[in-house]
Amino acid sequence: MNRIKLHVKKGDQVEVISGNFKGSSGKVLEVVARKQRVLIEGVRMIKRHLRKSQDNPQGKIAEREGPIHISNVKVLERGEKQSKKREKKEAKAGKDAAPKKKKKVEKAE
């Protein structure tokens, strides 16, 4: 099975660039790679009617985020995991950029 590479990952800060929710932004809660959809915090809120149960004796109308197509979204800021990974990579590159000077050892004759 091949992994689908997408430009958005969980935890990224994104902005909706087209569609009904254009201009709104939020944090990515979930990426559904197979359907090429993302759930963004506070965007496309859907009302779901829940029947009576032990948890909800009166029943309930729950609000949750609905999916948006991934092509309608652009990344504003990467999530923490990606930035930490990048910092480690840059720190490692920084060490390689400044080579250590070797000390000359004089031979005693």
N, C-alpha and C positions, 0 to 999 in steps of 0.2 A: 504494500500500500504506500503510495506516495504522499508526502506531506504537502499541503497547499501553502505556498509562501504568500503572506499578505503584508501590507504596509502598516497595519494597525495591530497593536497587541494589547492585552489586558493591562489596565493601569495607565495607559496613555491619556493625555489631555487632548481632546479633539474638538473640531468645529464642523458643523454641518454646512456644506457649501451649496447644496441644491435640494430641491424638494419642498415639501410642506413645512419642514422644520428648519429651513435655511436661516443661518445666523445664530442659532442656539449652539451652546458648547457644553461639554461635561467630560467626565471621566468614563473610560470604557470599562464596563462591568463584565462583559463576556463577548467572546468572538466565536461565531458559529461558522467555521471555515467551509464546511461542505455546502452551505447555503449562501455563503459570502455575505453574511449579515453581522451586525454588531448591536449590542445593547449599550446605550449611553445613559448615564445617570441623569434623571430629570427630563429626558427628551422622549417624545411620543408616549405619553402616559396613557395606558389602557385601563378601563374599568372592567373588572371581572366579578360577576355575581357568584357568590359562594352559597351553597345550600346549607341548611341547618345541620350542625354536627355537635359533638361534645366540645370541640374547641370553640365553635361559634353557635351558641344556642339560639340566637336570634337570626342567624344568617349574616351575611356581610357583603358589602361591595368593596372589593380590594382594588387598589391602584398599583400598577406595576409598569415597568418600561417595556415598550414594544421594539422589535428589531427594525433596523434601518439598513439599506443596502450599503455595502462597504465603499462603493464608488462615490457615494454622496458625502464622504467624510474626509477631512484632511487633518493631519497630525499637527498640533500646536506645540506639544511638549511630550517628550518620552517619559515613560514610567520610571520608577526608582530602580527596578532591576536592571534595565537597559543602561541607565546612566552609571550605576555602580560598575557594571561590566566594562563600560567605556573608560571610566576613570582608571581602573586597573590597567587597561590596555595602554592608555596614555602615560601612566606612571612608568610602566615597563619600557615604553618607547623613549621616555625622557632619560632613563638610566642608560640606555644603549647609546643615546645621542652624545652624552658626555663620557668619552672613554677615560678610563683610569690611567693615570701616569704611573709608569713603572719606575721604581726606585733603582738607581744604579748602585751596584754593590762593588766596592773596590776590593781588589784582590791584594792580600798582604803577602809580600814575598820575603 
